[in-house]
């Protein structure tokens, strides 16, 4: 499988099952640059 040349940024917030599915798809694409950011906190703040 070839490696994805486009950098990927993945922002995660409160959607556990969606996060799993998207992460698997990103891993399958094998991007050469990958940024992962997990947002922590309450939306009300």
mmCIF file as gemmi writes it, N, C-alpha and C atoms, coordinates in Angstrom:
data_model
loop_
_atom_site.group_PDB
_atom_site.id
_atom_site.type_symbol
_atom_site.label_atom_id
_atom_site.label_alt_id
_atom_site.label_comp_id
_atom_site.label_asym_id
_atom_site.label_entity_id
_atom_site.label_seq_id
_atom_site.pdbx_PDB_ins_code
_atom_site.Cartn_x
_atom_site.Cartn_y
_atom_site.Cartn_z
_atom_site.occupancy
_atom_site.B_iso_or_equiv
_atom_site.pdbx_formal_charge
_atom_site.auth_seq_id
_atom_site.auth_asym_id
_atom_site.pdbx_PDB_model_num
ATOM 1 N N . UNK Axp A 1 ? 0.842 -1.187 0 1 0 ? 1 A 1
ATOM 2 C CA . UNK Axp A 1 ? 0 0 0 1 0 ? 1 A 1
ATOM 3 C C . UNK Axp A 1 ? 0.881 1.242 0 1 0 ? 1 A 1
ATOM 4 N N . UNK Axp A 2 ? 0.506 2.252 -0.741 1 0 ? 2 A 1
ATOM 5 C CA . UNK Axp A 2 ? 1.281 3.482 -0.814 1 0 ? 2 A 1
ATOM 6 C C . UNK Axp A 2 ? 0.95 4.398 0.355 1 0 ? 2 A 1
ATOM 7 N N . UNK Axp A 3 ? 1.889 5.269 0.644 1 0 ? 3 A 1
ATOM 8 C CA . UNK Axp A 3 ? 1.732 6.205 1.747 1 0 ? 3 A 1
ATOM 9 C C . UNK Axp A 3 ? 1.11 7.506 1.254 1 0 ? 3 A 1
ATOM 10 N N . UNK Axp A 4 ? 0.206 8.066 2.042 1 0 ? 4 A 1
ATOM 11 C CA . UNK Axp A 4 ? -0.451 9.332 1.721 1 0 ? 4 A 1
ATOM 12 C C . UNK Axp A 4 ? 0.548 10.476 1.858 1 0 ? 4 A 1
ATOM 13 N N . UNK Axp A 5 ? 0.651 11.323 0.848 1 0 ? 5 A 1
ATOM 14 C CA . UNK Axp A 5 ? 1.593 12.439 0.856 1 0 ? 5 A 1
ATOM 15 C C . UNK Axp A 5 ? 1.031 13.696 1.522 1 0 ? 5 A 1
ATOM 16 N N . UNK Axp A 6 ? -0.27 13.787 1.678 1 0 ? 6 A 1
ATOM 17 C CA . UNK Axp A 6 ? -0.91 14.96 2.256 1 0 ? 6 A 1
ATOM 18 C C . UNK Axp A 6 ? -0.883 14.883 3.782 1 0 ? 6 A 1
ATOM 19 N N . UNK Axp A 7 ? -0.436 15.943 4.479 1 0 ? 7 A 1
ATOM 20 C CA . UNK Axp A 7 ? -0.483 15.945 5.942 1 0 ? 7 A 1
ATOM 21 C C . UNK Axp A 7 ? -1.931 15.856 6.439 1 0 ? 7 A 1
ATOM 22 N N . UNK Axp A 8 ? -2.108 15.206 7.573 1 0 ? 8 A 1
ATOM 23 C CA . UNK Axp A 8 ? -3.45 15.016 8.143 1 0 ? 8 A 1
ATOM 24 C C . UNK Axp A 8 ? -3.473 15.587 9.553 1 0 ? 8 A 1
ATOM 25 N N . UNK Axp A 9 ? -4.5 16.392 9.858 1 0 ? 9 A 1
ATOM 26 C CA . UNK Axp A 9 ? -4.738 16.885 11.216 1 0 ? 9 A 1
ATOM 27 C C . UNK Axp A 9 ? -6.043 16.271 11.7 1 0 ? 9 A 1
ATOM 28 N N . UNK Axp A 10 ? -6.016 15.675 12.868 1 0 ? 10 A 1
ATOM 29 C CA . UNK Axp A 10 ? -7.183 14.98 13.418 1 0 ? 10 A 1
ATOM 30 C C . UNK Axp A 10 ? -7.504 15.578 14.783 1 0 ? 10 A 1
ATOM 31 N N . UNK Axp A 11 ? -8.647 16.254 14.882 1 0 ? 11 A 1
ATOM 32 C CA . UNK Axp A 11 ? -9.091 16.877 16.13 1 0 ? 11 A 1
ATOM 33 C C . UNK Axp A 11 ? -10.188 16.013 16.736 1 0 ? 11 A 1
ATOM 34 N N . UNK Axp A 12 ? -10.038 15.662 17.998 1 0 ? 12 A 1
ATOM 35 C CA . UNK Axp A 12 ? -10.939 14.712 18.646 1 0 ? 12 A 1
ATOM 36 C C . UNK Axp A 12 ? -11.668 15.386 19.807 1 0 ? 12 A 1
ATOM 37 N N . UNK Axp A 13 ? -12.989 15.181 19.873 1 0 ? 13 A 1
ATOM 38 C CA . UNK Axp A 13 ? -13.767 15.713 20.995 1 0 ? 13 A 1
ATOM 39 C C . UNK Axp A 13 ? -15.064 14.938 21.179 1 0 ? 13 A 1
ATOM 40 N N . UNK Axp A 14 ? -15.155 14.14 22.222 1 0 ? 14 A 1
ATOM 41 C CA . UNK Axp A 14 ? -16.396 13.512 22.707 1 0 ? 14 A 1
ATOM 42 C C . UNK Axp A 14 ? -17.173 12.628 21.736 1 0 ? 14 A 1
ATOM 43 N N . UNK Axp A 15 ? -16.588 12.023 20.784 1 0 ? 15 A 1
ATOM 44 C CA . UNK Axp A 15 ? -17.295 11.106 19.885 1 0 ? 15 A 1
ATOM 45 C C . UNK Axp A 15 ? -16.465 9.833 19.772 1 0 ? 15 A 1
ATOM 46 N N . UNK Axp A 16 ? -16.521 8.993 20.791 1 0 ? 16 A 1
ATOM 47 C CA . UNK Axp A 16 ? -15.638 7.841 20.898 1 0 ? 16 A 1
ATOM 48 C C . UNK Axp A 16 ? -15.728 6.909 19.696 1 0 ? 16 A 1
ATOM 49 N N . UNK Axp A 17 ? -16.916 6.486 19.317 1 0 ? 17 A 1
ATOM 50 C CA . UNK Axp A 17 ? -17.048 5.538 18.205 1 0 ? 17 A 1
ATOM 51 C C . UNK Axp A 17 ? -16.649 6.172 16.873 1 0 ? 17 A 1
ATOM 52 N N . UNK Axp A 18 ? -17.03 7.405 16.642 1 0 ? 18 A 1
ATOM 53 C CA . UNK Axp A 18 ? -16.631 8.098 15.418 1 0 ? 18 A 1
ATOM 54 C C . UNK Axp A 18 ? -15.117 8.246 15.374 1 0 ? 18 A 1
ATOM 55 N N . UNK Axp A 19 ? -14.51 8.568 16.502 1 0 ? 19 A 1
ATOM 56 C CA . UNK Axp A 19 ? -13.058 8.706 16.584 1 0 ? 19 A 1
ATOM 57 C C . UNK Axp A 19 ? -12.376 7.409 16.178 1 0 ? 19 A 1
ATOM 58 N N . UNK Axp A 20 ? -12.869 6.287 16.668 1 0 ? 20 A 1
ATOM 59 C CA . UNK Axp A 20 ? -12.284 4.985 16.311 1 0 ? 20 A 1
ATOM 60 C C . UNK Axp A 20 ? -12.343 4.735 14.812 1 0 ? 20 A 1
ATOM 61 N N . UNK Axp A 21 ? -13.506 4.976 14.216 1 0 ? 21 A 1
ATOM 62 C CA . UNK Axp A 21 ? -13.673 4.715 12.779 1 0 ? 21 A 1
ATOM 63 C C . UNK Axp A 21 ? -12.76 5.613 11.946 1 0 ? 21 A 1
ATOM 64 N N . UNK Axp A 22 ? -12.721 6.89 12.293 1 0 ? 22 A 1
ATOM 65 C CA . UNK Axp A 22 ? -11.896 7.835 11.524 1 0 ? 22 A 1
ATOM 66 C C . UNK Axp A 22 ? -10.416 7.526 11.715 1 0 ? 22 A 1
ATOM 67 N N . UNK Axp A 23 ? -10.007 7.208 12.938 1 0 ? 23 A 1
ATOM 68 C CA . UNK Axp A 23 ? -8.605 6.881 13.192 1 0 ? 23 A 1
ATOM 69 C C . UNK Axp A 23 ? -8.16 5.669 12.379 1 0 ? 23 A 1
ATOM 70 N N . UNK Axp A 24 ? -9.016 4.661 12.296 1 0 ? 24 A 1
ATOM 71 C CA . UNK Axp A 24 ? -8.685 3.474 11.49 1 0 ? 24 A 1
ATOM 72 C C . UNK Axp A 24 ? -8.514 3.837 10.018 1 0 ? 24 A 1
ATOM 73 N N . UNK Axp A 25 ? -9.38 4.694 9.506 1 0 ? 25 A 1
ATOM 74 C CA . UNK Axp A 25 ? -9.277 5.119 8.107 1 0 ? 25 A 1
ATOM 75 C C . UNK Axp A 25 ? -7.984 5.908 7.872 1 0 ? 25 A 1
ATOM 76 N N . UNK Axp A 26 ? -7.622 6.761 8.818 1 0 ? 26 A 1
ATOM 77 C CA . UNK Axp A 26 ? -6.377 7.52 8.697 1 0 ? 26 A 1
ATOM 78 C C . UNK Axp A 26 ? -5.179 6.57 8.751 1 0 ? 26 A 1
ATOM 79 N N . UNK Axp A 27 ? -5.209 5.62 9.658 1 0 ? 27 A 1
ATOM 80 C CA . UNK Axp A 27 ? -4.11 4.657 9.768 1 0 ? 27 A 1
ATOM 81 C C . UNK Axp A 27 ? -3.963 3.85 8.482 1 0 ? 27 A 1
ATOM 82 N N . UNK Axp A 28 ? -5.051 3.481 7.873 1 0 ? 28 A 1
ATOM 83 C CA . UNK Axp A 28 ? -5.007 2.737 6.603 1 0 ? 28 A 1
ATOM 84 C C . UNK Axp A 28 ? -4.387 3.567 5.479 1 0 ? 28 A 1
ATOM 85 N N . UNK Axp A 29 ? -4.591 4.885 5.521 1 0 ? 29 A 1
ATOM 86 C CA . UNK Axp A 29 ? -4.044 5.777 4.5 1 0 ? 29 A 1
ATOM 87 C C . UNK Axp A 29 ? -2.544 6.019 4.692 1 0 ? 29 A 1
ATOM 88 N N . UNK Axp A 30 ? -2.036 5.773 5.885 1 0 ? 30 A 1
ATOM 89 C CA . UNK Axp A 30 ? -0.615 5.919 6.209 1 0 ? 30 A 1
ATOM 90 C C . UNK Axp A 30 ? -0.047 7.284 5.823 1 0 ? 30 A 1
ATOM 91 N N . UNK Axp A 31 ? -0.576 8.38 6.394 1 0 ? 31 A 1
ATOM 92 C CA . UNK Axp A 31 ? -0.037 9.708 6.058 1 0 ? 31 A 1
ATOM 93 C C . UNK Axp A 31 ? 1.405 9.849 6.549 1 0 ? 31 A 1
ATOM 94 N N . UNK Axp A 32 ? 2.216 10.604 5.809 1 0 ? 32 A 1
ATOM 95 C CA . UNK Axp A 32 ? 3.606 10.785 6.233 1 0 ? 32 A 1
ATOM 96 C C . UNK Axp A 32 ? 3.738 11.842 7.332 1 0 ? 32 A 1
ATOM 97 N N . UNK Axp A 33 ? 2.771 12.753 7.434 1 0 ? 33 A 1
ATOM 98 C CA . UNK Axp A 33 ? 2.738 13.734 8.52 1 0 ? 33 A 1
ATOM 99 C C . UNK Axp A 33 ? 1.342 13.67 9.149 1 0 ? 33 A 1
ATOM 100 N N . UNK Axp A 34 ? 1.322 13.516 10.469 1 0 ? 34 A 1
ATOM 101 C CA . UNK Axp A 34 ? 0.059 13.3 11.159 1 0 ? 34 A 1
ATOM 102 C C . UNK Axp A 34 ? 0.039 14.106 12.453 1 0 ? 34 A 1
ATOM 103 N N . UNK Axp A 35 ? -0.964 14.96 12.608 1 0 ? 35 A 1
ATOM 104 C CA . UNK Axp A 35 ? -1.148 15.74 13.837 1 0 ? 35 A 1
ATOM 105 C C . UNK Axp A 35 ? -2.421 15.262 14.509 1 0 ? 35 A 1
ATOM 106 N N . UNK Axp A 36 ? -2.335 14.965 15.78 1 0 ? 36 A 1
ATOM 107 C CA . UNK Axp A 36 ? -3.48 14.48 16.541 1 0 ? 36 A 1
ATOM 108 C C . UNK Axp A 36 ? -3.679 15.414 17.728 1 0 ? 36 A 1
ATOM 109 N N . UNK Axp A 37 ? -4.889 15.919 17.9 1 0 ? 37 A 1
ATOM 110 C CA . UNK Axp A 37 ? -5.169 16.849 18.985 1 0 ? 37 A 1
ATOM 111 C C . UNK Axp A 37 ? -6.437 16.424 19.693 1 0 ? 37 A 1
ATOM 112 N N . UNK Axp A 38 ? -6.336 16.181 20.966 1 0 ? 38 A 1
ATOM 113 C CA . UNK Axp A 38 ? -7.481 15.797 21.767 1 0 ? 38 A 1
ATOM 114 C C . UNK Axp A 38 ? -7.908 16.991 22.601 1 0 ? 38 A 1
ATOM 115 N N . UNK Axp A 39 ? -9.14 17.422 22.406 1 0 ? 39 A 1
ATOM 116 C CA . UNK Axp A 39 ? -9.66 18.557 23.156 1 0 ? 39 A 1
ATOM 117 C C . UNK Axp A 39 ? -10.3 18.044 24.446 1 0 ? 39 A 1
ATOM 118 N N . UNK Axp A 40 ? -9.896 18.63 25.545 1 0 ? 40 A 1
ATOM 119 C CA . UNK Axp A 40 ? -10.408 18.221 26.846 1 0 ? 40 A 1
ATOM 120 C C . UNK Axp A 40 ? -11.149 19.404 27.463 1 0 ? 40 A 1
ATOM 121 N N . UNK Axp A 41 ? -12.312 19.135 28.005 1 0 ? 41 A 1
ATOM 122 C CA . UNK Axp A 41 ? -13.022 20.205 28.673 1 0 ? 41 A 1
ATOM 123 C C . UNK Axp A 41 ? -14.514 20.165 28.399 1 0 ? 41 A 1
ATOM 124 N N . UNK Axp A 42 ? -15.195 21.074 29.007 1 0 ? 42 A 1
ATOM 125 C CA . UNK Axp A 42 ? -16.633 21.179 28.911 1 0 ? 42 A 1
ATOM 126 C C . UNK Axp A 42 ? -16.984 22.243 27.883 1 0 ? 42 A 1
ATOM 127 N N . UNK Axp A 43 ? -17.938 21.974 27.04 1 0 ? 43 A 1
ATOM 128 C CA . UNK Axp A 43 ? -18.348 22.952 26.013 1 0 ? 43 A 1
ATOM 129 C C . UNK Axp A 43 ? -18.944 24.22 26.624 1 0 ? 43 A 1
ATOM 130 N N . UNK Axp A 44 ? -19.442 24.13 27.841 1 0 ? 44 A 1
ATOM 131 C CA . UNK Axp A 44 ? -20.103 25.278 28.457 1 0 ? 44 A 1
ATOM 132 C C . UNK Axp A 44 ? -19.129 26.348 28.931 1 0 ? 44 A 1
ATOM 133 N N . UNK Axp A 45 ? -17.833 26.069 28.922 1 0 ? 45 A 1
ATOM 134 C CA . UNK Axp A 45 ? -16.864 27.061 29.403 1 0 ? 45 A 1
ATOM 135 C C . UNK Axp A 45 ? -16.368 27.94 28.299 1 0 ? 45 A 1
